[in-house]
Amino acid sequence: MTTAAPRRYLMCRPTHFAVTYRINPWMDPTAPYDNALAVSQWETLRRTFLGLGHTVELIEPLPGLPDMVFAANGATVVDGKVLAVQFRDAERADEAPAYKAWFENAGFPVFDSKHTNEGEGDILLAGDVLLAGTGFRTAHAAHAQTQEVFGRPVISLQLVDPAYYHLDTALCVLDERNIAYLPSAFSPGSQEVLRRLFPDAVLATPADAEVLGLNAVSDGRTVVLPVQATELTAALQAAGYETVGVDVSELRKAGGGPKCCTLEVRS
């Protein structure tokens, strides 16, 4: 476990949160949702990060983009460079230029994505390497561009379970040397890669993955994760991590958890 350092996060208030279309297995447009509850749960998450000593910056939510709250999909930011995104689904396409403009206005060099690429949803920094998911959203070809932009080795991982369509729903980077993940979300070859790279990984149960327990945010010492993921919480504590449970169950109706709401800005 590494020493926690203050992190810089970008978040988007779920002012316009709704579940009005279906682009992943979690979404049911016929089921009720509570926008006020989603905002309240998100605000608790934001305050949790502030309480841990992290910086939280905000991007303005835009009408008509109910999934813009899921800031992790807005970019990948490593070493002060930004790889912009290109969404698979038309419903989210207009989020991409909004996030790109935010980073350009903040003075970051921004590289346009040449392929479907959904940001930190599928590209996670783990020590010196980038773990990159493919199979449902981010195109495999985007992994090569990711390596060219950031100059860091990229490890491609094949996702096979539609419920875990983004890497950050099936795997959480805990610190520079370790991860937590759900083995069954990955192809056999990718499972073997993860076992070789992270022999001491924390393995999640299917029950905890089903409440998006792996969609968690770690600063290297404290892991912020859905309060419903009880077995994972215990496993993380046994491995020496501190945990903070949050309830973002309303946002889970659109397929998102703490990590989906949180884009790390690495200068």
DRENMI-89186 format. One line per 2 residues: for each residue z negated, x, y of C-alpha. Coordinates in Angstrom, 2 decimals. Each point is the difference from the previous one (the first is absolute). Layout:
BEGIN
Z/X/Y  ... $
// end
This chain:
BEGIN
0.00/0.00/0.00  0.98/1.37/3.41 $
-1.96/-0.24/3.20  0.86/-3.09/1.99 $
1.77/0.61/3.29  0.64/-2.58/2.71 $
3.30/-1.75/-0.63  2.45/-1.65/2.36 $
1.24/-3.39/-1.11  2.57/-2.43/1.35 $
-0.65/-3.70/-0.62  1.54/-3.31/1.03 $
-2.10/-3.11/0.65  1.14/-2.88/-2.25 $
0.52/-2.33/2.95  3.08/-1.49/-1.62 $
-1.10/0.32/-3.63  1.38/-2.70/-2.26 $
1.40/-0.42/-3.49  3.26/-1.80/0.61 $
2.33/1.83/-2.39  -0.22/1.77/-3.34 $
1.07/3.62/-0.32  -2.64/1.14/-2.50 $
-1.89/-1.60/-2.91  -3.16/-0.48/2.07 $
1.61/-2.33/2.52  0.00/-3.78/-0.42 $
1.38/-1.84/3.04  -1.29/-3.30/-1.41 $
-3.63/1.18/-0.03  -2.26/-0.35/3.05 $
-0.88/3.00/2.13  -2.45/0.47/2.85 $
1.23/2.07/2.92  -3.40/0.06/1.72 $
-1.64/1.30/-3.17  2.68/2.67/-0.38 $
-0.66/1.17/3.56  -3.76/0.04/-0.58 $
0.31/2.00/-3.23  2.39/2.44/1.64 $
-2.39/0.45/2.93  -2.79/0.86/-2.42 $
2.27/2.63/-1.58  0.80/1.46/3.42 $
-3.68/0.19/0.92  -0.74/1.63/-3.35 $
2.38/2.85/0.82  -1.51/0.39/3.46 $
-3.47/0.08/-1.52  1.08/2.85/-2.28 $
1.05/2.02/3.05  3.75/-0.52/-0.22 $
2.39/-0.79/2.83  1.90/-3.27/-0.17 $
3.05/-0.59/2.16  1.81/-3.31/0.16 $
3.63/-1.07/0.03  0.85/-3.33/1.64 $
0.62/-2.75/-2.58  3.33/-1.76/0.47 $
0.61/-3.74/-0.52  2.00/-0.85/-3.07 $
-1.16/3.07/-1.94  -2.95/-1.24/-2.07 $
-0.12/3.17/-2.14  -0.14/2.41/2.95 $
-3.75/0.23/-0.63  0.89/2.24/-2.95 $
0.35/3.09/2.15  0.13/2.40/-2.94 $
3.59/-1.10/-0.55  0.99/0.90/3.57 $
0.51/3.76/-0.42  -1.04/3.18/-1.76 $
-1.71/2.51/2.29  -0.68/3.56/-1.19 $
-0.46/3.19/2.01  0.77/-1.84/3.23 $
3.42/-1.16/-1.23  0.95/-3.62/-0.62 $
2.42/-1.33/-2.58  0.99/-3.48/1.09 $
0.47/-2.82/-2.48  2.68/-2.31/-1.30 $
-1.25/-3.16/-1.66  1.54/-1.50/-3.10 $
-0.53/-3.57/1.13  1.60/-1.60/3.05 $
-3.25/-1.80/0.80  -1.63/3.31/0.93 $
2.99/1.86/1.46  -1.01/-0.42/3.64 $
-3.33/1.75/-0.60  1.81/3.31/-0.40 $
1.25/0.41/3.59  -3.36/-1.15/1.37 $
-1.87/2.74/-1.84  2.69/2.56/0.81 $
-0.31/-0.82/3.71  -3.78/0.35/-0.12 $
0.25/3.53/-1.36  2.79/0.99/2.37 $
-2.06/-1.25/2.93  -2.96/1.99/-1.31 $
2.11/3.17/0.09  0.58/0.55/-3.72 $
3.30/1.33/-1.36  1.43/-2.86/-2.05 $
2.55/0.31/-2.80  2.03/-3.06/-0.95 $
-0.13/-1.03/-3.63  3.33/0.29/-1.84 $
-1.12/-2.18/-2.91  -2.36/-2.88/-0.75 $
-3.40/1.51/0.70  -3.19/-1.98/0.58 $
-2.19/2.72/1.45  -3.49/0.71/-1.25 $
0.33/-2.96/-2.28  1.89/2.36/-2.30 $
-0.54/3.50/1.42  -3.53/1.42/-0.16 $
-1.16/3.49/0.97  -2.17/1.59/-2.69 $
-1.02/3.51/0.98  3.17/2.02/0.49 $
2.31/-2.43/-1.79  1.37/-3.45/0.66 $
-0.23/-2.60/-2.74  2.95/-2.36/0.30 $
0.42/-3.32/-1.77  3.24/-1.68/-0.94 $
1.11/-2.89/-2.18  -0.40/-3.02/2.25 $
0.19/0.88/3.70  0.55/3.60/1.08 $
3.26/1.38/-1.38  -0.15/3.15/-2.11 $
2.53/1.58/2.36  -2.57/-0.30/2.79 $
-2.22/2.51/-1.79  2.51/2.80/0.62 $
0.12/-0.81/3.70  -3.80/-0.10/0.10 $
-0.12/3.54/-1.36  2.59/1.21/2.50 $
-1.82/-1.53/2.98  -3.48/1.21/-0.86 $
0.74/3.17/-1.95  -2.59/-0.88/-2.64 $
0.56/-0.47/-3.73  0.62/-3.62/-0.95 $
-1.10/-1.33/-3.38  1.98/-3.10/-1.00 $
-1.94/-2.69/-1.86  1.63/-3.00/-1.69 $
-1.76/-3.32/0.51  0.55/-2.55/-2.77 $
-2.27/-2.99/0.71  1.34/-2.46/2.60 $
-3.55/-0.87/1.06  -0.39/3.60/1.18 $
3.25/0.30/1.88  -1.23/2.67/2.43 $
-1.64/3.27/-1.02  -3.02/-0.77/2.17 $
-0.79/-3.07/-2.11  -0.24/2.12/-3.16 $
-1.34/3.33/1.24  -2.46/1.21/2.62 $
-0.24/3.60/1.19  -3.73/0.76/0.07 $
0.14/3.53/1.41  2.20/3.08/-0.08 $
-0.57/0.49/-3.72  -0.51/-3.38/-1.60 $
1.21/-3.58/-0.23  -0.85/-3.36/-1.53 $
2.75/-1.99/-1.71  0.97/-2.67/-2.53 $
1.91/1.72/-2.83  1.83/-3.13/-1.17 $
1.69/-0.37/3.39  2.06/3.13/-0.72 $
2.69/0.98/-2.48  -1.10/2.18/-2.96 $
1.51/3.11/1.57  -1.70/-0.64/3.33 $
-3.30/-0.57/-1.79  0.37/3.42/-1.58 $
0.77/1.58/3.39  -3.14/-1.55/1.47 $
-2.11/1.18/-2.93  1.29/3.55/0.47 $
-0.51/0.03/3.76  -3.30/-1.87/0.11 $
-1.89/0.46/-3.28  -3.25/-1.20/1.58 $
1.47/-3.12/1.61  -2.02/-3.19/0.24 $
1.71/-2.64/-2.13  -0.09/-3.58/1.23 $
-0.32/-3.02/-2.25  2.65/-2.71/0.07 $
-2.61/-2.41/1.39  -0.67/2.21/3.00 $
3.70/0.65/0.57  0.54/-3.77/0.03 $
-2.21/-0.31/3.10  1.95/2.93/1.55 $
-2.98/2.28/-0.47  2.29/3.04/0.06 $
1.39/-1.02/3.39  -2.82/2.01/1.50 $
-0.46/2.49/2.83  -1.83/3.28/-0.60 $
-0.95/2.65/2.53  -0.89/2.44/-2.76 $
-3.59/-1.14/-0.25  -0.19/-3.74/0.69 $
2.35/-2.47/-1.67  0.53/-3.35/1.71 $
1.14/-2.49/-2.64  -0.04/-3.71/-0.81 $
-3.54/-1.13/-0.73  1.27/-1.92/-3.03 $
0.90/3.27/-1.82  -3.44/0.46/-1.51 $
0.81/2.25/-2.97  2.13/2.30/2.14 $
-2.77/0.18/2.58  -2.45/1.11/-2.70 $
2.48/2.55/-1.40  0.60/1.49/3.44 $
-3.72/0.27/0.66  -0.48/1.67/-3.38 $
2.69/2.51/1.01  -1.97/0.86/3.14 $
1.73/-2.12/2.63  -1.67/-2.33/2.45 $
1.48/-3.49/0.14  0.20/-2.82/2.53 $
1.07/-3.39/-1.28  1.97/-2.32/2.27 $
1.35/-3.49/-0.59  3.67/-0.30/0.93 $
0.73/-2.73/-2.53  1.96/-2.10/2.50 $
2.43/2.85/0.60  0.30/0.45/-3.76 $
1.87/-3.32/-0.04  2.91/1.98/1.44 $
-0.54/2.95/-2.35  -2.04/2.23/2.30 $
-3.36/1.74/0.00  -1.82/2.58/2.17 $
2.63/2.71/-0.48  2.90/-2.33/0.76 $
-1.62/-0.67/3.36  -0.47/3.69/0.77 $
2.58/2.65/0.90  -1.39/3.49/0.26 $
1.34/1.97/2.97  -0.12/3.67/-0.95 $
0.63/2.27/2.98 $
// end
